[in-house]
Amino acid sequence: MPGLRYDQLLRGGRRGWAWPFLGLPLLTILLLVVQVGLVVVAAAVLFLSGTDAGEAQDRLTGDPVTPMFLTVVNLGWAAAIPAVWLVLWAAHGLRPGWAASVVGRIRWRWLVTCFGLSAAALLITLVVSALLPAQGTGADVAGASGELNDFTTQTRDFLIVIVLLTPLQAVGEEYAFRGYLTQACGALARSRVVAVVVPALVFALLHGLGQPIPVFVDRFAFGLVAGILVIVTGGLEAGIAMHVLNNLMAFGLALAFGDMTQTLAAADGNWWIMPVTLTQSLAFLALVTYAARRRGLQTTSDAGPVEGPPVLVGQNPSV
């Protein structure tokens, strides 16, 4: 068997078209169960601390966004990482590492490189943002006032959640959308286009059916670029780096100058966000593609690790 692209890796597991149809509902159920469990635990913590039912409900509904709500959301998506690992093993008989890349694991040096390239793309984006009219800045879209917010105990709590949990939330979304969903689409449709477009569309839709059209298009474009990066690089590292830094910057700006509720709702999005987002995404795509080619990055699997009987958890991949 020749080497497989990232979106084709499920073909190296159990044979048959039915397995992705088992894996996708299983992943959805696992995430829903975790999310409900987290809400129950958070509600119990609030009740035990003396919070009345009305205030507890307000804190957990996201209107307004509170540190507790953001914690539940972040942990809910972080749970996608082990959930995807479990689905790969249970439904496809593959080691969890095949969710990360075509070598069966995260390529840590490449991940660090991608964080550097993502930071460079952000700098390019800041230059473009400075050249746009005031209403087109990312800060205004996030509801920023231009003045530094007061540092309160809530600000401290938000900061702790953002630093500790937001990176895990971004990684979890990449494992779910650019990871398993991309691989499932690649197994069912055997098309790179489908494997990129469908996860990007689902990713954008799940951010809210009531979101403004510019925000939806912005998120869809992000998903497309992240999906292309998976195919081009053979793994999730580039998408993880871009997603983590994007979320840290967005929440950081909202915490310092704006409003967390408006940032998460993105209710005031307008078409001025598109030049900024496209600049960042396309610059990052170009930088990563160039760096991957210069490095000779492996973008298809070796035949051995995914060929034949399922590779069990705990075995080392041949890379």
Sequence and secondary structure as in RCSB ss.txt:
>XXXX:A:sequence
MPGLRYDQLLRGGRRGWAWPFLGLPLLTILLLVVQVGLVVVAAAVLFLSGTDAGEAQDRLTGDPVTPMFLTVVNL
GWAAAIPAVWLVLWAAHGLRPGWAASVVGRIRWRWLVTCFGLSAAALLITLVVSALLPAQGTGADVAGASGELND
FTTQTRDFLIVIVLLTPLQAVGEEYAFRGYLTQACGALARSRVVAVVVPALVFALLHGLGQPIPVFVDRFAFGLV
AGILVIVTGGLEAGIAMHVLNNLMAFGLALAFGDMTQTLAAADGNWWIMPVTLTQSLAFLALVTYAARRRGLQTT
SDAGPVEGPPVLVGQNPSV
>XXXX:A:secstr
     GGGGGGGSS STHHHHHHHHHHHHHHHHHHHHHHHHHHHHHHHTT  HHHHHHHHHTSS  HHHHHHHHH
HHHTHHHHHHHHHHHHH   GGGGTBTTSS  HHHHHHHHHHHHHHHHHHHHHHHHS GGGSHHHHTT  SS   
  HHHHHHHHHHHHHHHHHHHHHIIIIIIIIHHHHHHHH  HHHHHHHHHHHHHHTT TTS HHHHHHHHHHHHH
HHHHHHHHTBSHHHHHHHHHHHHHHHHHHHHHS HHHHHHTTT  TTHHHHHHHHHHHHHHHHHHHHHHHT   S
  HHHHSSS   TT     
